[in-house]
């Protein structure tokens, strides 16, 4: 993983030690998060004037992410920086049930009007 200035001045800084994919800027403004294998790594940094300075070593932020066999970016961090959403594939029938379920309902008022028509 590399960081470049914007506008691009041709310089770049290597952030990761062993490669990485799916980078995210953390909401705290002090870390660059990225996936490395089945882990989420955090590379700390500071910006002084126009100079980007990273910490010497990235650290493990989440030790086991899961769901990394899928090729798309399947994780993201919330705006507080305290939670991570991960999309994982459904496993075999014997797999334990997930602790939480997330339901996204789009077009709530259209669905409400369909189920409860006006005047009834």
N, C-alpha and C positions, 0 to 999 in steps of 0.2 A: 504494500500500500504506500502511496506517495501523496504528498500534499504539494500543490503548486500555488503560486501567487495569482491573484486576479487584479488587474489584467496580467496575463502571462508574461513574465520577464525571462523565461527560459530556465529558471532555477526550480529545483524540486527537492523535497526532503523525504527520505524514506522513513515511514512510520512503523511498519510491521517487521518482525524478525523472520517469520516463516510464511510470508504471503498472507492474503486475506481477501475476502469478498464482502459485498453488501455493506459499505460504510454508512455510518450515520453520525451526524454531529450531535453530541449530547445536549440536552436542554440546559445543563449547568454552565455551558460555555467553557469548560475546562478539559473535556475529553473528546476524542474521536473514537467511536465504537465501531467495531467491525467483526465479522464472523471469520474464525479460523478453525476449520474442521467442525467439531461439535461444541465449540466454545465461543463466547463473545469476549473479545479482548477490548481493553480500554487503554488508549494511548493518551496520556496527559500532555497538555501543552499550555503555553502562555503566548500572548502577543504583546510585544512592547514596541511602540511606534509602528513601524511596518515590518518588524522582525518576528518571525514565527519560531518559537523554541519548544521542542518536544522533550518529554522526560526521556531518560536514557533507555528504559525498558518498558514495553507495554505490560500491563498486568491482566490477569484473568478477572473478568467482571462477572461472567456466568460460566460455571464449570461444565455444564451439560445442557445444551440447548435442545437437542432432539429435532427430528424432521429435516436434517440436512441433506438427505438423499434427493430432495427435490431441487431442481436447478434455479428456481426463481427466488428473489428476496422474500423470505417468508417470516420475517420478524421485524418488529419496530419497537421503539421505546416511547413511552407516553411523555407528555409535556412536563411532568414533574421529575422524570428521570428515575422514578422508583419502581416502575412496572414495565414489563415487556410482554407484548402480544406475539405469540408464535402460532403459525399454522402448521399442523403436523398431519400426516396421512393417517387414516383409520387403519389399525393393525388387525391381526388375526382375531378370531372370535374369542379366544381366551384372554385377550388383553384387558387389564383392569380398566374400569370406567374412570374417565377424567374427573378431577375434583370440581371443575367449574364448567358451565356451559355458557356460551355467548350467543345471543340471538340478536340479529340485526333486522329490524323491520323498516323497510323503506316505504315511502308514500303512506304514512300512518293515516292521514285524514281520508285519503282515497279508500283505504281498506275499511276504515270506520264507517264511511258512507255506504260502502257495499254491504256491510254486515247490519247496519242500522239505518235504513232509508229514512229520509226526512218525512215527518208527518206520521210516524208510527210510534 
